[in-house]
């Protein structure tokens, strides 16, 4: 009986000292595809995109905030998956939706192979910043290496505007990569 009363008392007290946990918000990086009609894809160039590599810093779902040389994660906000996974998924969608290039699942079926490394993805007080290094390979030879640095300004500093600016930066990267591939292929 003594233990039962202690258990009941502990249960009642736990409700008094429990704090409301802040709500966690989750964000996704995704391709902002326009409503343009699909084009004739009979003349597509097959592209194999290797899974995107990233530095250890980006092997988690936290959204990075960088001020000067100090790095932290936004409170109560996370990505739904690793940034490299979301960028890869969005790249495949972007290539499939747009003319000229067709994503394939095997290097053997591809005319062009993309190797991409995520070097930076962070927000500061004014902007979202994305850096990716891309190697374009054709016939087992590297035909181009390019560092993409994209900065998108934010209207104001908030989780929602950070996610929007990061998506805009990623989509700007897709457009620039698309132009590079059109020049090379």
Buried (B, 14 or more C-beta within 10 A) or exposed (E): EEEEEEEEEEEEEEEEEEEEEEEEBEBEBBBEBEEEEEEEEEEBBBBBBBEBEBEEBBEEBBBBBBEEEEEEBBEEBBBEBBBBBBBBBBBBBBBBBBBBBBBBEEEEEBBBBBBBBBBBBBBBEEBBBBBBBBBBBBEEEEEBEEEBEBBBEBEEEEBEBBBBBBBBBBBBBBEBBBEBBEEEB
